[in-house]
Amino acid sequence: MKNKARLLSAIGVLLASMPAVAHAQLFLDQGTDALPQGCNGSGCWTNYARMTDIDGDGDLDLIGVNNGGFFSNPTPQELVVWTNNGSGVFSDGSAMFGDLVVPVRQIAVGDVDGDGDVDVYIPGAGNEMDDKLLIQTAPGTFADEAADRFATLIAHDAGFVRMGDLDNDGDLDLVVGGGYFDDNGAPATLYFNDGTGNFADGGANIPADIDGVNPDDVDLADVDGDFDLDILINAHSGPNALWLNDGTGNFAEGAVAAFSNSALHYGPVLCDVDNDGDLDMLVDNVGPNYTEQLALNDGNGVFTDATANITGNESADDNLLACIDHDGDGDFDIVVGSLSTNERVFTNDGTGHFTAVASSQNGPTDPTLWMEFGDLNGDDRLDLFTAQGESQPQDERIYLGSPEVVADTRPPHLRAQENVTPSSTDPTVLRFAISDNATTDEGPRLTRAFILLGDQEIDATFIGGDLFRAEIPATPETAFKICAVDWAGNAMEGCPGGTGEGGAAQGGNGAGGSPSTGGNAATGGNAANGGNSASGGGGGGVTDGGDVGEGGCDCTVPGKTNNRVAGLGVFLAGLFAGLLRRRRRTS
């Protein structure tokens, strides 16, 4: 097996000519004592992380996914869990997973057995262990049931994994990576859920290979506007792959925006940055001089390069992107997670043009390989969790949102809804896309998503990306309303269950599908009446949104109850040069 690491490159660090936006620091470092560090207190090599309510107590916990080595023989490390007391104080909860020490690069979290709590799928890296499926049998109690729920135990060479409804039957399926260490391995495998958490091999439903090498991340998102999940695979080197879903879980190759095939890249994100109701794409390192590329979607999954819309960016060794709304104006700003600089924030003007924030984060410049945003301490402001690896320091870190991060008072936003009319004789499936104020790999952070049909509330379920699915029973009613409530208690206007400020009204029946055909400016949801369009894809992963609100939703999200309880990082305006360590692949 070949040894692989990232390309070594001496890159001069340049700031673009446009001045950065002046800001006090957005995210404030809480120091190394904020988290009990894994790997004997020194911090592990953390490739991936989750910010999720793993124990169902209504606050966000943290998971560090660790594996020593980069494109080399995997070195098992601790899978670390930190549980939150609700106020942003964390303790080691790794025992709930059995204090696992495993070679794994990513995990997936979601409710696979339909019992209302989250489960965890853990694929191995480098074919070193059989995959594990941890089913939550009681709050915070997990049992590995992979042997009972897969026909054959699998040892994967997985650089990535996600959960999503790939075959449109309403449950969470799996897409599991391959070829992470082995250049010749198949890029991915699908497993279809029977609705109770038992999985069958998806067979030849996907392309057999990709043009890039060593796939290390994946995003699930509806890029072509047909309300099923497509698959974007990030290759460490070479072109990324976009596989389009035919609606039944069969995938064919699509096209992604052209970028530099010589650049090494790690963590794309999909979100609606120009507020036209579709998902745009950002990819780290593949823009000019190792900057980030922005590609705008035409609504049909055809992307056009718009990297020039980002001003003030640095040439640096970056690892991933996220979409957040740090200033509370209802559009998605972007954050770059970096190995060689502090994380960098760019503010959106509402049309998909971005300007660098002059000072966004204090604390050390450390080798960030993953990051995630959410409210950790109950003040309704976004906080930041960063996971480090490869070089020192490898401490995981928490950065709390300062008063410069606007507290969340905007309700969730209806990005798009399927064009359906309820039937008087048969149930009707309705799918819709919701965004809120940050992208994550588990979708928007909602407490509820549902349909109002008269005075009836019909639960919706999360199906991946930023998509939700509800089944409307046979009814003579033709008018309905989509509703959502977020973690800050903000409900879409006219929807029950919220404790925050309301958003724009949105209603609708068969007139759904895009910002111009349902739940749009005409029906409540643009800047004039409560918010503009946005949605996104997760801390490095796919979509879940970040802006304004309309509609509401009564779907219960597993494990969540409505429980509310300056230094480095300055971007110098000028020119400086430095030697940035890049990882490289060697034969």
Order of alpha helices (4+ residues) and beta strands (2+ residues): beta-beta-beta-beta-beta-beta-beta-beta-beta-beta-beta-alpha-beta-beta-beta-beta-beta-beta-beta-beta-beta-beta-beta-beta-beta-beta-beta-beta-beta-beta-beta-beta-beta-beta-beta-beta-beta-beta
